Amino acid sequence: MTIISNTVDYLDQDTLLEGFFAFDDQIEGQRPVVLYSPHMKIEQTIMHR
């Protein structure tokens, strides 16, 4: 089993958020995924204000 994970930045109006996802790349076709969201990127949000 090889777990691939990554983060993705996205905006909710003017708030920068960070999501996290992980999945097993050894499974072909449809597969379960873990998606965790949101996580405020504090350093970016403070600088943005």
Secondary structure, DSSP 8 states (H G I E B T S, - for coil): --EEEEEEEEEETTEEEEEEEEEETTS-SS---EEEEEEE-HHHHHHH-
